[in-house]
Amino acid sequence: MRKLFNLNRTGLSLLMIIFSLGTIFFLQSCSSNDSTSNSQMKQKEAQFYCPMHPHITSDREGACPICGMDLVPMEDQQGADSHYGKDSEADMTKAEEVSSDLTQRPSGHGMVKLSLNRRQLIGVKSESVKERELSKTISAAGRVAFDPELYTVLGEYREALRQRQLTRKSSIADVRNNTQRMIDSARTRLRIMGLSESQLKSISADTRLTDELLLPGGESQVWIYADVYEMDLHNVREGHKARVTGAALEGKTLEGEIFSVDEVINPETRTAKVRIRLNTEGIKLRPESFVNVTILSDQGLHLSVSNEAIFDTGKQVYVFVDHGNGHLEPRKVELKFYAGELAAIGAGLEDGEKVVTSGNFLIDSESRLKAVLTSSENSKKQAPQCPPGEEWHEQMNHCMKKVGE
């Protein structure tokens, strides 16, 4: 009886062991299936991603937690924008063929290929490079002139001219020479004050003295002195137009013309005095009243693009040239100057080419990412040959035994 009991007990133990093993296998199978199902579900749920941080994905619309940019819908894995698909590699190969001059490419950038859907999503816009008549606006602080020094020197110059007429027929050479020295001295001082040779030639002994240098000229005109910074002086010339505003002008904007530009720069303010003749239109102004001056400087005909197309890092200036069909080329350019909403280009672009003016910050990120991926692929291709059973380890910088061998 005891043997039978022991036998039954042994059989029951075996049954329990078999049942436990079956349960373990069943749970492992379920876990594996759940893991596969969760992975597939996760891939299925990831319908949106950040263009600047592709590893950030979501199953719904929203913003990137890193940069705050709106997430965009994912495209098919075989779409033209996939960094790893075969179609993408073919597209990028075609894009690289568009421009073979790598010296014109900004460092750390690569060619970009965007599908029509992607271009629409990020709002890519382009415009043609054109030759345009450009003008710069230069702002300066001004005041109504009160200049006794210039008034005095002009008076001395005119008096010297009058004396020369009186002593022209004098038989005494010293008298004539002294008169000429007075004229030369006054001319030099006036040239330092900014008067040009043509202006000096227009001054004669019977020319009316410019009383506006001391008091505003009644209801006709006044002189405005504007202090223009040294860096802007090369764009200011005699004859340029100027607009003047200020509290003393009763809300009006008056137009004047530059009469002269001082040759000497004030060492303390790094500015030069620009003299402007202004028609007051009946407004009475007090000497030394403050005004705001805007000088309109014509720059002539230049190849130009919108400012939005320009990337200026301080070390290099570049744009993205649109070759059509989504091929966008980063290219270095020579920037001459900014003129309002336009930028004058000295070299790097041709008339009629198209450059990207909207959405180019995302394109710039795409271009940088492309350069990193290309550099990584090239480094792998250029890795040294290792003996059989070993592979090149980039971090350790030497061959190491393959894992699992």
Secondary structure, DSSP 4 states (H G I P E B T S, - for coil): -HHHHHHHHHHHHHHHHHHHHHHHHHHHHHHHHHHHHHHHHHHHH--EE-SSSTT-EESS--B-TTT-PBPEEPPPTTSTT-SSSHHHHHHHHHHHHH---GGGSPTT---EE--HHHHHHHT-EEEE-EEEEEEEEEEEEEEE---HHHHHHHHHHHHHHHHHHHHTT-S-HHHHHHHHHHHHHHHHHHHHTT--HHHHHH--TTSPP-GGGTS-BTTTEEEEEEEEEGGGGGG--TT-EEEEE-GGGTT--EEEEEEEE-SSPBTTTTEEEEEEEEE-TT----TT-EEEEEEEEEEEEEEEEEGGG-EE-SS-EEEEEE-STTEEEEEE-EEEEEETTEEEEEES--TT-EEEEESHHHHHHHHHHHHHHHHHHHHHHTPPP--TTEEEETTTTEEEEPTT-
